[in-house]
Amino acid sequence: MTYVIAQPCVDVKDKACIDECPVDCIYEGKRSLYIHPDECVDCGACEPVCPVEAIYYEDDVPEQWQEYYTANVEFFTPLGSPGGAAKLGQIDRDHPLVAALPPQNGAQ
């Protein structure tokens, strides 16, 4: 089981969750953040600090954002398990689901 970052994070990327994550498993894409499903230890520290309520426990993702579970998993297919986001910095891509979205929250 893991936590999932859903649509409210797109074009916001507040990063408070990154600061709270004790295992450095939240990675930054171009437009969204992603939680590595194999590196997440299910501690839940990220969820309450998200100002836009974009983080959900895998079983609690709202129906309209169910596909974000798959997006979080598939984002890491070409990366494997790098063992920590800090050493990678921002990854210059997003999952196709996120990349296809129009700008969110007034972003250009």
All heavy atoms as an XYZ file, in Angstrom:
831
protein
N       0.842     -1.186      0.000
C       0.000      0.000      0.000
C       0.883      1.245      0.000
O       2.010      1.212      0.462
C      -0.893      0.005      1.234
C      -1.780     -1.237      1.330
S      -2.845     -1.428     -0.084
C      -4.345     -0.777      0.567
N       0.321      2.325     -0.494
C       1.096      3.558     -0.610
C       0.160      4.758     -0.619
O      -1.053      4.627     -0.701
C       1.945      3.528     -1.901
O       2.831      4.636     -1.897
C       1.085      3.575     -3.151
N       0.746      5.908     -0.560
C       0.002      7.150     -0.726
C       0.106      7.590     -2.174
O       1.040      7.219     -2.890
C       0.535      8.229      0.223
C       0.009      8.029      1.628
C       0.570      7.098      2.474
C      -1.094      8.747      2.067
C       0.068      6.890      3.747
C      -1.603      8.534      3.343
C      -1.022      7.614      4.173
O      -1.546      7.404      5.428
N      -0.875      8.387     -2.617
C      -0.992      8.808     -4.011
C      -1.193     10.317     -4.042
O      -1.950     10.860     -3.244
C      -2.200      8.105     -4.681
C      -2.438      8.620     -6.087
C      -2.009      6.597     -4.683
N      -0.529     10.976     -4.976
C      -0.743     12.406     -5.200
C      -1.649     12.546     -6.409
O      -1.366     12.027     -7.483
C       0.584     13.153     -5.397
C       1.413     13.045     -4.106
C       0.325     14.607     -5.773
C       2.762     13.707     -4.167
N      -2.749     13.264     -6.223
C      -3.780     13.380     -7.261
C      -3.772     14.770     -7.919
O      -2.897     15.598     -7.680
C      -5.148     13.074     -6.658
N      -4.771     15.019     -8.737
C      -4.881     16.197     -9.588
C      -4.710     17.544     -8.875
O      -4.139     18.461     -9.466
C      -6.214     16.144    -10.347
C      -6.385     17.204    -11.405
C      -6.945     18.501    -10.849
O      -7.664     18.504     -9.858
N      -6.601     19.607    -11.474
N      -5.159     17.741     -7.632
C      -4.998     19.072     -7.031
C      -3.552     19.559     -6.929
O      -3.308     20.753     -6.788
C      -5.621     18.917     -5.644
C      -6.646     17.844     -5.822
C      -6.006     16.878     -6.790
N      -2.579     18.667     -7.032
C      -1.165     19.061     -6.974
C      -0.670     19.634     -8.298
O       0.296     20.400     -8.320
C      -0.308     17.846     -6.590
S       1.455     18.201     -6.421
N      -1.308     19.294     -9.387
C      -0.830     19.693    -10.712
C      -0.739     21.217    -10.802
O      -1.689     21.934    -10.508
C      -1.733     19.128    -11.829
C      -1.280     19.625    -13.206
C      -1.742     17.607    -11.788
N       0.419     21.687    -11.183
C       0.767     23.100    -11.338
C       0.799     23.869    -10.018
O       0.917     25.090    -10.019
C      -0.154     23.803    -12.341
C       0.017     23.267    -13.756
O       1.150     22.874    -14.110
O      -0.970     23.231    -14.503
N       0.720     23.156     -8.892
C       0.834     23.795     -7.576
C       2.179     23.440     -6.957
O       2.972     24.310     -6.619
C      -0.323     23.386     -6.632
C      -0.095     23.944     -5.238
C      -1.657     23.850     -7.180
N       2.430     22.142     -6.800
C       3.684     21.614     -6.260
C       4.163     22.397     -5.037
O       5.271     22.911     -5.001
C       4.768     21.584     -7.332
C       4.460     20.665     -8.479
C       5.639     20.367     -9.374
C       6.443     21.530     -9.811
N       7.527     21.200    -10.737
N       3.361     22.466     -4.001
C       3.694     23.201     -2.779
C       4.976     22.696     -2.108
O       5.731     23.468     -1.555
C       2.514     23.112     -1.803
C       2.831     23.728     -0.465
O       2.789     24.964     -0.366
O       3.139     22.968      0.477
N       5.213     21.417     -2.120
C       6.409     20.751     -1.597
C       6.481     20.643     -0.084
O       7.492     20.195      0.456
C       7.687     21.384     -2.146
C       7.790     21.336     -3.657
C       9.092     21.917     -4.125
C       9.083     22.097     -5.633
N      10.272     22.787     -6.105
N       5.446     21.046      0.648
C       5.447     20.832      2.100
C       5.556     19.343      2.398
O       6.184     18.938      3.382
C       4.184     21.419      2.728
N       4.971     18.522      1.539
C       5.017     17.072      1.720
C       6.450     16.545      1.629
O       6.839     15.636      2.362
C       4.128     16.373      0.700
S       4.515     16.759     -1.027
N       7.238     17.124      0.740
C       8.629     16.708      0.584
C       9.399     16.944      1.883
O      10.173     16.104      2.326
C       9.297     17.436     -0.604
C       8.686     16.948     -1.920
C      10.812     17.239     -0.602
C       9.145     17.717     -3.150
N       9.159     18.095      2.495
C       9.837     18.427      3.749
C       9.466     17.465      4.877
O      10.271     17.214      5.763
C       9.497     19.859      4.177
C      10.043     20.900      3.205
O      11.013     20.602      2.485
O       9.490     22.016      3.181
N       8.253     16.920      4.844
C       7.780     16.028      5.901
C       8.151     14.568      5.687
O       8.154     13.786      6.620
C       6.259     16.128      6.044
C       5.782     17.423      6.627
C       6.258     17.659      8.053
O       6.227     16.715      8.874
O       6.673     18.793      8.338
N       8.445     14.188      4.463
C       8.685     12.779      4.148
C      10.001     12.291      4.760
O      11.072     12.783      4.383
C       8.698     12.567      2.639
S       8.979     10.845      2.180
N       9.930     11.307      5.664
C      11.158     10.836      6.309
C      12.024      9.924      5.434
O      13.170      9.668      5.779
C      10.639     10.067      7.523
C       9.312      9.548      7.089
C       8.738     10.642      6.198
N      11.487      9.449      4.310
C      12.247      8.526      3.465
C      12.549      9.083      2.069
O      13.040      8.363      1.210
C      11.546      7.143      3.357
C      11.536      6.449      4.703
C      10.150      7.265      2.789
N      12.251     10.362      1.843
C      12.595     11.030      0.578
C      12.024     10.302     -0.636
O      12.713     10.082     -1.630
C      14.123     11.152      0.464
C      14.581     12.105     -0.628
O      13.825     13.050     -0.948
O      15.693     11.914     -1.165
N      10.732      9.930     -0.565
C      10.124      9.161     -1.658
C       9.177      9.990     -2.530
O       8.490      9.440     -3.378
C       9.390      7.940     -1.114
S       7.850      8.317     -0.253
N       9.152     11.313     -2.333
C       8.281     12.171     -3.135
C       9.146     12.888     -4.164
O      10.005     13.695     -3.827
C       7.503     13.161     -2.263
C       6.683     12.391     -1.217
C       6.594     14.035     -3.138
C       5.993     13.259     -0.188
N       8.898     12.574     -5.424
C       9.701     13.071     -6.533
C       8.960     14.179     -7.257
O       7.732     14.191     -7.318
C      10.003     11.926     -7.508
C      10.926     10.876     -6.917
C      10.486      9.992     -5.940
C      12.242     10.781     -7.339
C      11.331      9.036     -5.393
C      13.104      9.823     -6.800
C      12.641      8.956     -5.838
O      13.484      8.012     -5.297
N       9.731     15.092     -7.844
C       9.144     16.233     -8.539
C       9.233     16.060    -10.045
O      10.322     15.937    -10.609
C       9.875     17.512     -8.131
C       9.308     18.751     -8.779
C      10.027     20.027     -8.379
O      11.003     19.969     -7.596
O       9.608     21.091     -8.860
N       8.058     16.067    -10.688
C       7.998     16.106    -12.144
C       7.877     17.553    -12.588
O       7.996     18.475    -11.779
N       7.628     17.771    -13.864
C       7.510     19.138    -14.375
C       6.312     19.872    -13.794
O       6.408     21.048    -13.453
C       7.423     19.136    -15.905
C       8.727     18.789    -16.581
C       8.594     18.795    -18.076
C       8.696     20.231    -18.555
N       8.873     20.320    -20.002
N       5.165     19.179    -13.676
C       3.931     19.851    -13.253
C       3.317     19.283    -11.983
O       2.351     19.853    -11.468
C       2.895     19.762    -14.372
C       3.324     20.466    -15.653
C       2.260     20.364    -16.720
N       1.015     20.992    -16.296
C      -0.161     20.755    -16.867
N      -0.265     19.906    -17.867
N      -1.253     21.360    -16.425
N       3.827     18.166    -11.492
C       3.229     17.521    -10.329
C       4.309     16.801     -9.530
O       5.420     16.583    -10.017
C       2.157     16.522    -10.773
O       1.458     16.001     -9.656
N       3.940     16.431     -8.311
C       4.785     15.595     -7.468
C       4.253     14.172     -7.536
O       3.065     13.962     -7.798
C       4.776     16.101     -6.028
C       5.223     17.544     -5.824
C       5.055     17.955     -4.363
C       6.663     17.745     -6.273
N       5.126     13.198     -7.287
C       4.765     11.780     -7.384
C       5.377     11.026     -6.206
O       6.547     11.250     -5.877
C       5.305     11.169     -8.680
C       4.785     11.825     -9.930
C       5.403     12.959    -10.461
C       3.676     11.317    -10.594
C       4.927     13.577    -11.607
C       3.200     11.919    -11.749
C       3.826     13.048    -12.245
O       3.346     13.651    -13.386
N       4.622     10.118     -5.609
C       5.115      9.294     -4.512
C       5.533      7.937     -5.066
O       4.732      7.250     -5.704
C       4.047      9.126     -3.417
C       3.727     10.489     -2.796
C       4.517      8.126     -2.348
C       2.599     10.470     -1.777
N       6.778      7.556     -4.800
C       7.282      6.270     -5.285
C       6.627      5.149     -4.476
O       6.820      5.070     -3.264
C       8.800      6.202     -5.162
C       9.389      5.121     -5.986
N       9.091      3.786     -5.801
C      10.251      5.166     -7.029
C       9.739      3.065     -6.681
N      10.455      3.880     -7.439
N       5.859      4.270     -5.126
C       5.109      3.243     -4.389
C       5.979      2.217     -3.681
O       5.555      1.636     -2.679
C       4.244      2.585     -5.463
C       4.963      2.846     -6.745
C       5.637      4.180     -6.570
N       7.195      1.985     -4.152
C       8.076      1.008     -3.515
C       8.934      1.616     -2.416
O       9.464      0.900     -1.579
C       8.981      0.341     -4.554
C       8.199     -0.489     -5.551
O       7.115     -0.982     -5.199
O       8.659     -0.617     -6.699
N       9.081      2.921     -2.421
C       9.903      3.591     -1.416
C       9.081      4.156     -0.265
O       9.601      4.379      0.825
C      10.732      4.702     -2.069
C      11.732      4.179     -3.084
C      12.488      5.277     -3.817
O      12.324      6.470     -3.473
O      13.245      4.937     -4.743
N       7.800      4.391     -0.499
C       6.902      4.929      0.536
C       6.738      3.900      1.657
O       6.518      2.715      1.397
C       5.547      5.255     -0.079
S       4.310      5.867      1.089
N       6.856      4.354      2.904
C       6.708      3.462      4.060
C       5.344      3.622      4.727
O       5.134      3.148      5.840
C       7.847      3.662      5.086
C       9.188      3.260      4.480
C       7.884      5.084      5.613
N       4.434      4.298      4.064
C       3.050      4.463      4.538
C       2.949      5.147      5.897
O       2.053      4.852      6.675
C       2.328      3.114      4.595
C       2.350      2.373      3.274
O       2.369      3.044      2.228
O       2.363      1.135      3.281
N       3.847      6.086      6.183
C       3.808      6.750      7.489
C       2.700      7.796      7.559
O       2.233      8.132      8.643
C       5.157      7.383      7.808
S       5.568      8.825      6.794
N       2.299      8.349      6.408
C       1.217      9.323      6.381
C       1.615     10.739      6.732
O       0.760     11.623      6.818
N       2.891     11.021      6.935
C       3.330     12.363      7.314
C       3.012     13.403      6.244
O       2.774     14.565      6.558
C       4.826     12.366      7.622
N       2.988     12.997      5.001
C       2.767     13.928      3.889
C       1.322     14.412      3.792
O       1.061     15.561      3.430
C       3.166     13.274      2.573
S       2.290     11.712      2.222
N       0.395     13.548      4.102
C      -1.024     13.843      3.858
C      -1.536     15.098      4.576
O      -2.129     15.970      3.940
C      -1.871     12.621      4.221
C      -3.331     12.792      3.887
C      -4.146     11.559      4.257
O      -3.706     10.768      5.116
O      -5.221     11.405      3.681
N      -1.332     15.245      5.889
C      -1.928     16.404      6.565
C      -1.284     17.743      6.230
O      -1.900     18.788      6.456
C      -1.773     16.079      8.057
C      -0.655     15.113      8.127
C      -0.704     14.334      6.837
N      -0.061     17.750      5.691
C       0.599     19.026      5.400
C       0.302     19.554      4.000
O       0.658     20.680      3.674
C       2.130     18.953      5.620
C       2.446     18.605      7.060
C       2.782     17.989      4.658
N      -0.367     18.772      3.177
C      -0.683     19.207      1.810
C      -1.766     20.289      1.853
O      -2.893     20.013      2.247
C      -1.152     18.027      0.958
S      -1.545     18.510     -0.732
N      -1.441     21.520      1.411
C      -2.411     22.612      1.503
C      -3.584     22.495      0.525
O      -4.602     23.150      0.716
C      -1.582     23.858      1.214
C      -0.476     23.361      0.345
C      -0.164     21.967      0.849
N      -3.448     21.655     -0.504
C      -4.528     21.521     -1.480
C      -5.214     20.162     -1.403
O      -6.009     19.813     -2.266
C      -4.025     21.790     -2.926
C      -3.601     23.245     -3.087
C      -2.903     20.842     -3.312
N      -4.898     19.392     -0.354
C      -5.507     18.075     -0.135
C      -5.415     17.182     -1.369
O      -6.397     16.627     -1.840
C      -6.951     18.228      0.347
C      -7.040     18.980      1.666
C      -8.459     19.148      2.180
O      -9.400     18.580      1.599
O      -8.599     19.863      3.170
N      -4.192     17.045     -1.878
C      -3.952     16.230     -3.071
C      -3.450     14.836     -2.744
O      -3.348     13.999     -3.627
C      -2.930     16.929     -3.972
N      -3.115     14.566     -1.478
C      -2.507     13.295     -1.104
C      -3.528     12.412     -0.392
O      -4.184     12.841      0.556
C      -1.277     13.515     -0.207
C      -0.260     14.397     -0.941
C      -0.657     12.179      0.197
C       0.933     14.801     -0.100
N      -3.624     11.175     -0.885
C      -4.598     10.219     -0.348
C      -3.946      8.863     -0.150
O      -3.069      8.472     -0.922
C      -5.769     10.027     -1.331
C      -6.561     11.281     -1.547
C      -6.229     12.158     -2.571
C      -7.627     11.602     -0.719
C      -6.945     13.320     -2.769
C      -8.349     12.765     -0.916
C      -8.002     13.616     -1.936
O      -8.707     14.774     -2.124
N      -4.412      8.158      0.874
C      -4.016      6.769      1.018
C      -4.590      6.021     -0.182
O      -5.683      6.336     -0.660
C      -4.560      6.196      2.332
C      -3.969      4.871      2.692
C      -2.615      4.733      2.942
C      -4.767      3.731      2.755
C      -2.052      3.508      3.258
C      -4.219      2.499      3.078
C      -2.861      2.391      3.321
O      -2.311      1.179      3.630
N      -3.864      5.081     -0.683
C      -4.233      4.359     -1.910
C      -5.705      3.941     -1.949
O      -6.371      4.082     -2.975
C      -3.326      3.141     -2.016
C      -3.615      2.211     -3.145
C      -2.695      1.007     -3.126
O      -1.633      1.029     -2.487
O      -3.063      0.024     -3.783
N      -6.224      3.428     -0.862
C      -7.619      2.963     -0.833
C      -8.624      4.093     -0.695
O      -9.829      3.857     -0.793
C      -7.823      1.982      0.330
C      -7.101      0.670      0.107
O      -6.753      0.353     -1.046
O      -6.889     -0.054      1.105
N      -8.155      5.309     -0.438
C      -9.051      6.441     -0.186
C      -9.058      7.487     -1.291
O      -9.639      8.556     -1.121
C      -8.667      7.115      1.139
C      -8.815      6.176      2.316
O      -9.682      5.289      2.272
O      -8.047      6.338      3.300
N      -8.417      7.206     -2.423
C      -8.390      8.170     -3.522
C      -9.823      8.351     -4.026
O     -10.501      7.371     -4.339
C      -7.470      7.701     -4.672
C      -7.510      8.682     -5.835
C      -6.043      7.513     -4.172
N     -10.309      9.603     -4.114
C     -11.665      9.827     -4.622
C     -11.849      9.253     -6.030
O     -10.908      9.210     -6.824
C     -11.797     11.355     -4.640
C     -10.815     11.819     -3.615
C      -9.666     10.843     -3.697
N     -13.056      8.849     -6.309
C     -13.391      8.203     -7.582
C     -12.883      8.989     -8.793
O     -12.327      8.417     -9.724
C     -14.909      8.000     -7.677
C     -15.356      7.237     -8.912
C     -14.955      5.771     -8.888
O     -14.916      5.166     -7.807
O     -14.688      5.235     -9.976
N     -13.062     10.313     -8.785
C     -12.678     11.117     -9.956
C     -11.172     11.154    -10.190
O     -10.723     11.555    -11.259
C     -13.239     12.541     -9.869
C     -12.540     13.454     -8.869
C     -13.222     13.512     -7.521
O     -13.820     12.548     -7.071
N     -13.131     14.651     -6.860
N     -10.376     10.716     -9.212
C      -8.924     10.739     -9.352
C      -8.298      9.354     -9.256
O      -7.086      9.223     -9.062
C      -8.310     11.675     -8.319
C      -8.726     13.107     -8.499
C      -8.917     13.782     -9.669
C      -9.019     14.040     -7.470
N      -9.302     15.066     -9.433
C      -9.380     15.257     -8.080
C      -9.013     13.970     -6.080
C      -9.718     16.386     -7.353
C      -9.356     15.099     -5.354
C      -9.703     16.288     -5.994
N      -9.080      8.306     -9.432
C      -8.565      6.943     -9.325
C      -7.383      6.677    -10.256
O      -6.467      5.955     -9.897
C      -9.680      5.922     -9.606
C     -10.646      5.750     -8.470
C     -10.003      5.107     -7.260
O      -9.305      4.111     -7.367
N     -10.239      5.678     -6.096
N      -7.379      7.262    -11.439
C      -6.313      7.002    -12.400
C      -4.960      7.560    -11.932
O      -3.914      7.211    -12.469
C      -6.661      7.526    -13.793
C      -6.752      9.032    -13.873
C      -8.159      9.573    -13.731
O      -9.062      8.853    -13.256
O      -8.370     10.738    -14.089
N      -4.959      8.399    -10.903
C      -3.698      8.932    -10.393
C      -2.880      7.878     -9.649
O      -1.662      8.008     -9.531
C      -3.929     10.179     -9.526
C      -4.175     11.378    -10.404
C      -5.449     11.637    -10.895
C      -3.141     12.212    -10.787
C      -5.680     12.712    -11.733
C      -3.361     13.288    -11.636
C      -4.631     13.535    -12.102
O      -4.862     14.589    -12.953
N      -3.528      6.831     -9.168
C      -2.755      5.722     -8.590
C      -1.847      5.136     -9.669
O      -0.642      5.005     -9.485
C      -3.666      4.627     -8.003
C      -2.856      3.409     -7.626
C      -2.102      3.386     -6.467
C      -2.794      2.307     -8.481
C      -1.312      2.292     -6.148
C      -2.006      1.204     -8.164
C      -1.264      1.197     -6.992
O      -0.469      0.132     -6.695
N      -2.424      4.819    -10.813
C      -1.654      4.264    -11.930
C      -0.605      5.257    -12.407
O       0.537      4.875    -12.703
C      -2.595      3.863    -13.089
O      -3.546      2.927    -12.584
C      -1.837      3.256    -14.247
N      -0.969      6.532    -12.471
C      -0.010      7.553    -12.913
C       1.196      7.614    -11.982
O       2.336      7.720    -12.439
C      -0.698      8.916    -12.995
N       0.961      7.529    -10.659
C       2.070      7.544     -9.702
C       2.968      6.331     -9.890
O       4.188      6.445     -9.826
C       1.548      7.612     -8.259
C       1.322      9.026     -7.769
O       2.109      9.553     -6.998
N       0.247      9.644     -8.232
N       2.389      5.169    -10.133
C       3.179      3.953    -10.339
C       3.948      4.032    -11.657
O       5.166      3.809    -11.705
C       2.277      2.697    -10.305
C       3.048      1.456    -10.731
C       1.674      2.508     -8.916
N       3.258      4.367    -12.740
C       3.876      4.372    -14.070
C       4.931      5.464    -14.239
O       5.840      5.315    -15.063
C       2.802      4.505    -15.147
C       1.940      3.260    -15.260
C       0.806      3.407    -16.272
O       0.584      4.526    -16.806
O       0.141      2.387    -16.526
N       4.827      6.556    -13.489
C       5.829      7.617    -13.565
C       7.230      7.062    -13.298
O       8.217      7.534    -13.864
C       5.497      8.723    -12.557
C       6.488      9.855    -12.541
C       6.469     10.828    -13.525
C       7.449      9.944    -11.547
C       7.390     11.875    -13.513
C       8.371     10.980    -11.521
C       8.343     11.952    -12.510
N       7.311      6.034    -12.457
C       8.605      5.488    -12.059
C       9.096      4.336    -12.928
O      10.215      3.851    -12.721
C       8.555      5.071    -10.582
C       8.349      6.251     -9.683
C       7.094      6.541     -9.170
C       9.400      7.103     -9.389
C       6.895      7.647     -8.368
C       9.217      8.218     -8.584
C       7.961      8.490     -8.068
N       8.328      3.909    -13.920
C       8.738      2.796    -14.775
C      10.113      3.032    -15.398
O      10.984      2.165    -15.297
C       7.661      2.498    -15.843
O       6.452      2.145    -15.173
C       8.097      1.365    -16.754
N      10.374      4.188    -16.014
C      11.703      4.366    -16.598
C      12.804      4.648    -15.562
O      13.985      4.506    -15.855
C      11.537      5.561    -17.536
C      10.351      6.295    -17.039
C       9.461      5.269    -16.384
N      12.415      5.027    -14.352
C      13.403      5.375    -13.321
C      13.801      4.213    -12.435
O      14.875      4.221    -11.838
C      12.835      6.477    -12.401
C      12.606      7.843    -12.992
C      11.932      8.745    -11.971
C      13.920      8.449    -13.442
N      12.907      3.249    -12.290
C      13.138      2.186    -11.324
C      12.967      2.741     -9.922
O      12.098      3.567     -9.682
N      13.829      2.332     -9.020
C      13.786      2.819     -7.644
C      15.100      3.529     -7.334
O      16.064      2.906     -6.882
C      13.559      1.653     -6.679
O      13.349      2.137     -5.373
N      15.145      4.848     -7.579
C      16.386      5.589     -7.392
C      16.874      5.656     -5.940
O      18.029      5.978     -5.689
C      16.061      6.994     -7.895
C      14.827      6.852     -8.703
C      14.097      5.666     -8.145
N      15.980      5.395     -4.987
C      16.401      5.398     -3.589
C      16.501      6.778     -2.977
O      17.298      7.004     -2.088
N      15.695      7.692     -3.438
C      15.668      9.030     -2.866
C      15.534     10.108     -3.909
O      16.238     10.105     -4.914
N      14.608     11.030     -3.659
C      14.318     12.086     -4.622
C      15.334     13.216     -4.612
O      15.596     13.825     -5.642
C      12.919     12.646     -4.351
N      15.899     13.513     -3.457
C      16.778     14.683     -3.332
C      17.953     14.640     -4.302
O      18.324     15.665     -4.880
C      17.271     14.825     -1.901
N      18.519     13.480     -4.502
C      19.690     13.390     -5.385
C      19.340     13.571     -6.859
O      20.203     13.895     -7.662
C      20.442     12.079     -5.160
C      19.670     10.830     -5.515
C      20.478      9.584     -5.184
C      19.660      8.335     -5.388
N      20.368      7.156     -4.913
N      18.068     13.375     -7.222
C      17.665     13.520     -8.626
C      17.243     14.935     -8.982
O      17.398     15.361    -10.113
C      16.505     12.577     -8.945
C      16.802     11.098     -9.035
C      15.563     10.336     -9.476
C      17.947     10.810     -9.979
N      16.659     15.644     -8.024
C      16.098     16.956     -8.337
C      14.859     16.796     -9.208
O      14.285     15.711     -9.296
N      14.466     17.864     -9.868
C      13.272     17.806    -10.707
C      13.525     16.920    -11.917
O      14.561     17.014    -12.568
C      12.851     19.196    -11.186
C      11.581     19.143    -12.027
C      11.081     20.517    -12.433
O      11.300     21.494    -11.747
N      10.406     20.577    -13.560
N      12.547     16.073    -12.195
C      12.591     15.191    -13.356
C      11.863     15.905    -14.486
O      10.749     16.398    -14.297
C      11.946     13.835    -13.013
C      12.751     13.181    -11.872
C      11.880     12.934    -14.237
C      12.033     12.063    -11.172
N      12.469     15.980    -15.642
C      11.967     16.818    -16.732
C      10.868     16.149    -17.556
O      10.936     16.092    -18.777
C      13.141     17.222    -17.637
C      12.764     18.350    -18.578
O      11.963     19.217    -18.184
O      13.264     18.352    -19.723
N       9.877     15.609    -16.860
C       8.726     15.008    -17.542
C       7.624     14.793    -16.518
O       7.826     14.974    -15.324
C       9.099     13.686    -18.210
C       9.490     12.601    -17.232
C       9.780     11.282    -17.938
N      10.159     10.273    -16.980
C       9.306      9.597    -16.216
N       8.021      9.799    -16.309
N       9.742      8.692    -15.354
N       6.468     14.408    -17.012
C       5.330     14.023    -16.184
C       4.706     12.778    -16.779
O       4.993     12.409    -17.929
C       4.274     15.138    -16.144
C       4.625     16.223    -15.156
O       4.713     15.934    -13.956
O       4.816     17.382    -15.585
N       3.847     12.142    -16.010
C       3.055     11.052    -16.558
C       2.164     11.658    -17.644
O       1.714     12.800    -17.516
C       2.206     10.411    -15.450
C       1.457      9.221    -15.925
N       0.209      9.325    -16.498
C       1.780      7.906    -15.945
C      -0.208      8.113    -16.845
N       0.734      7.238    -16.515
N       1.861     10.927    -18.712
C       1.010     11.455    -19.784
C      -0.349     11.990    -19.293
O      -0.856     12.965    -19.858
C       0.826     10.258    -20.723
C       2.066      9.438    -20.520
C       2.410      9.604    -19.062
N      -0.914     11.406    -18.264
C      -2.175     11.900    -17.706
C      -2.024     13.345    -17.237
O      -2.872     14.194    -17.518
C      -2.609     11.013    -16.532
C      -3.813     11.480    -15.730
C      -5.093     11.286    -16.528
C      -3.894     10.741    -14.411
N      -0.942     13.629    -16.552
C      -0.683     14.981    -16.042
C      -0.269     15.904    -17.182
O      -0.747     17.035    -17.288
C       0.396     14.947    -14.936
C       0.825     16.353    -14.542
C      -0.118     14.166    -13.727
N       0.599     15.441    -18.043
C       1.098     16.264    -19.151
C      -0.023     16.732    -20.068
O       0.047     17.823    -20.632
C       2.148     15.492    -19.942
N      -1.065     15.934    -20.207
C      -2.176     16.263    -21.098
C      -3.170     17.259    -20.510
O      -3.999     17.804    -21.237
C      -2.914     14.986    -21.509
N      -3.091     17.518    -19.216
C      -4.041     18.433    -18.591
C      -3.807     19.868    -19.041
O      -2.661     20.288    -19.225
C      -3.913     18.379    -17.071
C      -4.400     17.134    -16.371
C      -4.007     17.179    -14.889
C      -5.901     16.981    -16.505
N      -4.883     20.658    -19.165
C      -4.685     22.074    -19.414
C      -4.081     22.707    -18.153
O      -4.135     22.107    -17.084
C      -6.106     22.593    -19.675
C      -7.004     21.613    -18.996
C      -6.297     20.293    -19.057
N      -3.510     23.910    -18.255
C      -2.958     24.553    -17.064
C      -4.002     24.624    -15.940
O      -5.165     24.928    -16.176
C      -2.590     25.946    -17.554
C      -2.340     25.767    -19.014
C      -3.347     24.721    -19.449
N      -3.549     24.314    -14.727
C      -4.433     24.279    -13.566
C      -4.198     25.514    -12.699
O      -3.084     26.044    -12.652
C      -4.141     23.027    -12.720
C      -4.215     21.730    -13.495
C      -5.617     21.378    -13.925
O      -6.508     21.240    -13.099
N      -5.817     21.237    -15.213
N      -5.206     25.948    -11.995
C      -5.076     27.011    -11.001
C      -4.405     28.278    -11.549
O      -3.588     28.880    -10.873
C      -4.300     26.500     -9.781
C      -4.964     25.280     -9.174
O      -6.167     25.278     -8.963
N      -4.181     24.276     -8.915
N      -4.708     28.621    -12.776
C      -4.178     29.846    -13.362
C      -2.737     29.752    -13.844
O      -2.147     30.742    -14.229
N      -2.137     28.550    -13.817
C      -0.756     28.396    -14.288
C      -0.694     28.598    -15.793
O      -1.644     28.331    -16.513
C      -0.220     27.011    -13.928
N       0.412     29.054    -16.256
C       0.607     29.268    -17.697
C       1.464     28.181    -18.281
O       2.432     27.799    -17.793
C       1.254     30.623    -17.957
C       0.380     31.772    -17.543
C      -0.890     31.890    -18.361
O      -0.932     31.551    -19.531
N      -1.945     32.356    -17.745
